[in-house]
Amino acid sequence: MISFRFTLNDSFKTYSTHPITVPKGRVDYGVLRKEELDRGDLTIVFPRGERVRGHMYHGRAGYGPYYQVRTYTDQLIPAYLKDRDKVLVILLKDGSEKYAILELRS
């Protein structure tokens, strides 16, 4: 299991894939790979229990590799999530199922 804090931003609210970047400074990407959370489909569970289909995306930018939790483009996010809300993101694998669980934090 891996967890990190994330502040919801404009990209999360407006991009069709609602990306959540896994912060390289707080998450060891080697552990992400070891736990097999670095690729594939996952279920994203929102604070009030809503579920959408998503996947782990891997890309490379000028500053190096990065990972993002992304929804598939046909998925909607709950309207109660607001720009600048703080969430705890928990990534976990249970057997063959992978999850990204979001919990609201103050």
C-alpha positions as CSV (number, residue, x, y, z in Angstrom):
1,M,0.0,0.0,0.0
2,I,1.2,3.5,-0.9
3,S,-0.3,6.8,0.3
4,F,0.3,10.4,-0.4
5,R,-1.5,13.8,0.0
6,F,-2.7,15.6,-3.1
7,T,-4.4,19.0,-3.5
8,L,-7.1,18.9,-6.2
9,N,-6.3,21.4,-8.9
10,D,-7.6,22.8,-12.2
11,S,-6.2,19.8,-14.2
12,F,-8.1,17.4,-12.0
13,K,-11.4,19.2,-12.4
14,T,-11.2,20.1,-16.1
15,Y,-9.1,17.5,-17.9
16,S,-11.1,14.6,-19.3
17,T,-8.9,12.1,-17.5
18,H,-8.8,13.9,-14.1
19,P,-5.1,13.2,-13.5
20,I,-3.6,12.8,-10.0
21,T,0.2,12.9,-10.3
22,V,2.0,10.6,-7.9
23,P,4.6,12.9,-6.3
24,K,8.1,11.5,-6.9
25,G,9.4,13.4,-3.9
26,R,7.1,11.6,-1.5
27,V,6.6,8.2,-3.2
28,D,9.4,5.8,-4.0
29,Y,8.7,4.8,-7.6
30,G,10.7,1.6,-7.1
31,V,8.1,0.6,-4.4
32,L,5.3,1.5,-6.8
33,R,6.8,-0.9,-9.3
34,K,7.5,-3.6,-6.7
35,E,3.9,-3.6,-5.5
36,E,2.8,-3.7,-9.2
37,L,0.8,-0.4,-8.9
38,D,2.8,1.2,-11.7
39,R,0.6,0.1,-14.6
40,G,-2.8,-1.3,-15.5
41,D,-6.5,-0.7,-14.7
42,L,-7.7,0.3,-11.3
43,T,-10.9,1.3,-9.5
44,I,-11.0,4.8,-8.2
45,V,-13.1,5.2,-5.1
46,F,-14.1,8.7,-4.1
47,P,-14.8,9.9,-0.5
48,R,-18.5,9.1,-0.5
49,G,-18.1,5.7,-2.1
50,E,-18.6,6.5,-5.8
51,R,-16.5,4.3,-8.1
52,V,-15.1,4.9,-11.6
53,R,-12.8,3.1,-13.9
54,G,-9.3,4.3,-14.2
55,H,-5.7,3.3,-14.9
56,M,-2.1,4.1,-13.9
57,Y,-0.4,6.2,-16.6
58,H,3.4,6.4,-17.0
59,G,5.0,9.3,-18.9
60,R,8.2,11.2,-19.2
61,A,8.6,15.0,-19.0
62,G,11.7,17.3,-19.0
63,Y,12.2,16.5,-15.3
64,G,12.0,12.8,-15.8
65,P,9.5,9.9,-15.4
66,Y,6.2,10.4,-13.7
67,Y,3.1,8.4,-12.8
68,Q,-0.6,9.6,-12.8
69,V,-3.8,8.0,-11.6
70,R,-6.2,8.8,-14.5
71,T,-9.9,8.1,-15.1
72,Y,-11.0,6.8,-18.5
73,T,-12.4,9.7,-20.5
74,D,-16.1,8.6,-20.2
75,Q,-16.0,8.7,-16.4
76,L,-17.4,11.6,-14.3
77,I,-16.1,12.8,-11.0
78,P,-18.3,13.9,-8.1
79,A,-19.4,17.5,-8.2
80,Y,-18.8,18.0,-4.4
81,L,-15.0,17.8,-5.0
82,K,-13.7,21.3,-5.3
83,D,-10.6,23.0,-6.5
84,R,-8.0,23.1,-3.7
85,D,-9.6,20.3,-1.7
86,K,-7.0,18.2,0.0
87,V,-7.2,14.4,-0.3
88,L,-5.3,11.5,0.9
89,V,-4.7,9.1,-2.0
90,I,-4.3,5.4,-1.1
91,L,-3.0,3.0,-3.8
92,L,-3.4,-0.7,-3.0
93,K,-3.6,-4.1,-4.6
94,D,-5.9,-6.8,-3.4
95,G,-5.2,-10.0,-5.4
96,S,-5.6,-9.0,-9.0
97,E,-7.6,-5.9,-8.2
98,K,-6.0,-2.4,-7.9
99,Y,-7.5,0.6,-6.2
100,A,-7.0,4.3,-5.8
101,I,-9.0,5.5,-2.8
102,L,-9.5,9.2,-2.1
103,E,-10.3,10.5,1.3
104,L,-11.0,14.2,2.0
105,R,-8.6,15.9,4.5
106,S,-8.7,19.3,6.0
